[in-house]
Structure formats: structure tokens, C-alpha cells
Amino acid sequence: MGWWQVGADTLAESRFVVSPLAETTASLMSLARRTSGHPGGRAWLETHLPAYRERLGADPVTEQLVGAALGRSWIADFLTPAPGAAAGPVFEDELARIRATPAATARADLEVSLGGPLPGPLLRDDLPDRAADLLEWVWERTVLPFWPRRRRVLEADVAARAGRLSRDGWAAVIGGMRPGLVWLGGGRLQINKHGNPPREIAGARLLFVPVTQDHGWVAWEHPHRYAVVYPCAGALTGADRSSVPRPLERLLGPARARVLVLLGTPKSTTQLVALTGQGLGSVGRHLRVLLDAGLAVRRRDGRSVLYRRTAAGEVLVRAQEPG
């Protein structure tokens, strides 16, 4: 199995980061593999897959490039750089790092992900630009129109894991992030089940990067930055798509009804702010009204305060749903 020896200083400085490029790369993987792990993702896939097929059908070299880069057991390293900033990476800046990849490096990475020598059409120097052009297309056509909503879901995942980190520690937070990722103890972080030699990453910056698609990978820029990309919590992914019944909107108002619908599972005010896009003050006011009306209840969970619908709130939501 592959694992990293993580120094105490590195773990203490670890951060959760939302990366537009990681989200775009995960979306490319879904399009290329024609798979998605949740109902909302499948609807997205059905919408955008025809245009993606048409895009690659007109560019057979890039089609071969994608097939080689997204190998069965390894992704070409140049396609997945570790985020270069600890907070708020900008898509254009991240994409520029892919374009700046030397052609020889890109070809060497592709030989690893493909598991053998490259076919003739890929023995060329413009592979980094072609990869960047395709990622830019995926970003503009399939991610950017939904980015504010996706970002709220990702930020909610970050808020939830940060709260759990303060309460239960890294072993609990890392557990269940994605298959193959396990905290082994003694500063050892298993990153996958490959037989790669361990890496010492003391003094480096370790980043955890959520994506809404059902994909994950690791990335690094040795010795400065390492990243673990993981699918965000399924409950949060689904929560952002939860529909609010129209009768409930008319009864409570759209914003307050949205909060009540999201409280089908326990959430903190930070998560609710991220998922709804409402301000902290607005969410707080809605919660007070719901608490006073007996439609929600709160409880403390470590350092966090979580809110959830009561039985009365559940009946109210279900009564307004069609059918």
C-alpha cells in the first residue's frame, strides 16, 4: 500500500481548500467515464455528455490524450497539480500551471498513467495545451454555470469536517473520506493500495480538497505541497438539490422553508449558510422562528450546535410534498 509519513508540523498546518480546477477535473472524469455516483450527477451527465462527445469527436488527438491521462489505476500527474494556494485558488491560475508543464514531463506522466509507451499521435509537444483547453471547455460549459451552488455544497462539507476535526481529531475526519485513505497512526497516512514506497512529507503543506463528483486522487508538488482530493459527503451533495414544496414556500416564505427542508439531517448554522447562500444573521433568524414554532430542535455536539427538524417539522414538510 502507498502511504505518507506526515510530520506533526505538517498535520497541524493542514487545511481544507475548495479548488475550481479539482472540481473541473472530477467533472471531466465523470464525462470521460460516463459515470456519476448520485442522482443529481447522473442528470448533469445526461445533459452534458452529448456535447462532450461531440467535442472529442472533432478532436481525436485530445480524445486519445484523455484516454491515456485517465488511466485505470493512475492519473497523469501533470493533469492534477496540487492547489497552489491555501485559500481561494483561482481557476485561471490553476489552469496556467498545467499549460506550463514541459512537453517531456507530460509525455512521461502519460506513459505512467497509460502503463506503456505512447501511441504515435501523442508523441507531440502540445499535450499540456490540449489538456488545458479541454479542462477550460469543461469548466465553462459544465461547471461554471453551477459553480455558486457547487461551491456552497463544498464549503458545507469543509465546515462539517472542520467541526468534526476539532471534536474527534484527524483519524475520525479522514476515515470514510474515500476508499483506500486510512489514518494508520504513528503519523502514517495510507493514501491508496498501490505498492509505492512511502514518502516523508514533514514540513510540507497538506491540503484536503472536496469535489462534488464521485472521484478522488492524490497530488503533490514535492517537497512543498501535497493534496488529497475526495468526494464530499453524499448527504450534503444531495441536500443542495432538495426541492422545497411550493405550498411550504407560501406558508413559511422561500428562505425559511429552504432551511426547514435542509434540516432533514442535523446541520450547523455554518453548513446552512453555505448551502443556502443566505447570510448568517438571516439563517439565525429563521432558526429562531423554527425553534419557537416547535418545528426544529437544537443540540450540542462537541463544540458545534446542530439543528434538526422535530416530528412536527417532519410532518409539515411531508404534508406539503406532492403525491
N, C-alpha and C positions, 0 to 999 in steps of 0.2 A: 504494500500500500504506500501511497505517497503522503508524506507529512512534513510540516514545517515546525521547526523549533522556534517558538515565539518567546522572545525575551520579555521580562516583566515591564521594561520601559515601553516596549512596542505595544504590549497589550493595554497598558494604561493610556496610551495616546491613540488607541484605535477609535475610528469614527464610522458612523453610518453616513453614506453620501448618496444622493439621487443624481444619476447620470443620464442625460438625454441620449448619449451615444450608446450606453449599455441597453437602454430601453429599445433603441432602434435596432441594435444588433440582435436582440432577442426576438424582435418582430420579424427581422429578416430570416431568422432560423425557423420561425413558425411558417412563414411563407414558403421557404425552400423545402421544408419537410412536410408541409401541408398538414400540420397537426397543431392542436391547441388544447390546453388542459382544462378549460372551463367553458360553460355555455356562451358567455359573452365573447370569449376569444374565438369560438367557432363561428359566431355570427360575423365578427370582424373579418375572419379569414375568408368566409364565403363572399364578403363584399369586395375584398381587395385582391384575392387570388387571381381572378381573370386578368386584371391589368398587369399584375406581376408577371404572369406567364407571357403576356404579350410583350412586355419589356425585355425579358430574356430571350424570347423567340426571335427578336430583332437583333440580338447581340450574342451570338453563340460563344464568343470568347469569354465574355463575362459569365455566361451560363456554366461553362467548364470551370471557370475560376471559383464560382460559388460551390460547385460540387467538390472541388479539391479542398477548399478552405474549411468547409464544414464537414470534416472527416467523421468517421463512425465513432472514434474514441478520443479524438483530439481536434481542437480548433486552431487554425493557423494563428500564431501568436500576434502577428502584426495587425490582425483584424480586431483584436480585443485588448487594446492598451489599458493599463490601469488608469483610473481617473487622475488627472494631473493636479487637481485642486481639492483641498479638504472640504470645501463647501461651495456649492453652486457652480459646478462645471458648466461651461457654455458649449453647445453642440458644435459650433463652427471651430472653436479652439480644439476640441477633442478630435474632430474630423481632420484638421490640419496635421495632426500627429501621424495619422495613417498615410496621408499624402506624402509626408516627409520620409517615409520608410525607404531606405535604399532598395533598389530593384533586386539585388543579390540576396538581401535579407528576406524579402518577400518570397522569393523562389525557394530559398532554403526552408522557410517556415511551411510553405505549401508541400514540400516533399515529406515533411514530418507528418502533417495532417492527412496527406493522401496515402502515406505509407509506402512510397516508392518514387521512382523518377517521374518528372512531369511530362505530360504529352506535349508534342510539338507546338500546338497553338499557345501554350502557356510559357514557352521559352522566349519571353519578351520583357521589355523594361517598363511598360506602362501599367503593370498589375496593381500597384498601390493606388494610382489614379482611378483605375476602373472600379476597384473595390469602394473607394471613397465616393465615386459618382453614384454607384448603386445605393450605398447607405444614405446618401443625400436624397435620392429619389424616394426611398422607403420612409425617411423622416418627413419629407414634405407632403407625401401623398397619404401615408397611412398612420403616422404618429402625431405630427404637429397639430392636425385638426382636433385631436382629442387630448392634447398634452396637458392642459389645465386640469382636466378631470383625472387623468392618469397620475399626474404629479400629486394630487391630493391623496389618492389611494396609497402611493408610495410613501408620502410623508406620514400618513396614518400608521403604516407598517413600522416606519422608523420610530415614531413616538411610542408605539406599543412595545417594541423591543428595547428601547432605551429605558422605559419604565420597568420592564422585567429585569434588565441588567442591574439596575440599582437595587432591586429586591432579591434576586436569586443568583446573580453572577453570570460569568461568561459561559460556563458549561451548560446552563439551562437555556440561555439565549441561542447558542449555536446548535444545540440539539434540535433536530427537525427542520433546520433551515433548508437542507436539500440532501438527497441521497449521497452517501459517501463522506459527508462532512461530520466529523466527530471530534469532540474535545477529549483527548486521551489522558489528560493530566500530565503533570510534570513539565508544563509548557509546550506540550506536543499537540499540534492541531492537524488531524488527518484531513486532507483535502480531497482525496479520491482513492480509488482502489488500484491505481496503477502502481507498478513496481519501481517508481522513480526514487532516486536517492533523496534523503532528507535535505532540507535547506535550512540554514541558520539565518533568521531574519531579525536578529537583535539590532535595535537602532533604526529599523525601517519604519515607515508608516503603513499600517494595516487598515484597509478600508473594507467595509461591508456595503454592498450595493444591491438594493432590491430592484426587481423588474416585474412587470405585471404578467408577462408571458411565462409559460411553464418551462423555463430553461435556466441553466446555471453553468458557471465556469469559474476558473481562477485565472488571474492575470498578474503580471509583475513587470516592473522596471527595476531590475536588480542593480544596486542594493537599496534603492531609495523607497520604492512603493510596491506594495502587494495588495491585491484586491480579491475578494470573494463575492461573486455575483450569484444571487439566489432568487427564486420566485417568492414574491411577497405572499403573506398569509392569505389562504384561499377565502377565508371569511371576509377579509377586507376587500379583496378583489370583487367578490360578489356583492358586498354592501354598497359599493358605488353604483351598481346597476339596479338596486332595489327600487321598484316602482312605487310611487305614492298614489294611492287611490284618490281620484278626483273628489268624491264626496268627503273624504278625510281632509283634503286641502281646503274645501269650502268651510268645513266645520272648525278647523284649528288655524287655518292660514297655511300657505305652502311651506314656509320656512319651519314652523313649529311641527307640522305634520311630518316633514322630512326627518327631523330629529327623532320623533317618536318611532318612525319606521326603522331607523338605524339602530334603535335600542333593542332590537330583537336579540342581539348578543351584547354583553357588557362592553361599554366603551367609556373612555375618559373624555374630559372636555377637549383635550388636545387632539384626540382622534376625531371627535365630532367637528371641530374647527377645520381639520384637514379634509375630511370627507365632504362636508357641506359647502366649504368656501365662505362660510359666514364668519364674522368677527367673534372674538372671544366673549365680548360683552353680550352680543346677540344670543349666542348659544347659551350663556349663563342665564339670561332672562327666560328663554324657552324652557330650560331645565327647571327653573324655579316654578314656573306655571304648571309644568307636568307633575312635579313633585307635590305641589299643593293640591292638585286635582286627583291625586292618587293614581295617576297613570304611569308613574315611574318611581323607582326607588334607588337609593344610592348605598354603597357600602365601601369601606376602605379595604384596599388590597395592598399591603405594604405601604409604600409612600404615595400610591395612587388612589384616587377616588373614582370608582366605576359606577356608571348609571345603567339601569336596565328597565325594560317595561315590566310593570306589575301584571297580575292576572287581568285586572280591569283594562289596562292598556292593551294587552294582547287581544281581549275580546273586541275592543273598539277597532283595532286595526283589521282583524279578521272579518268583522261585520261589514266593513266598507269595501272589501275586496270583491271583484266581480265573480259571478258563478257560485 
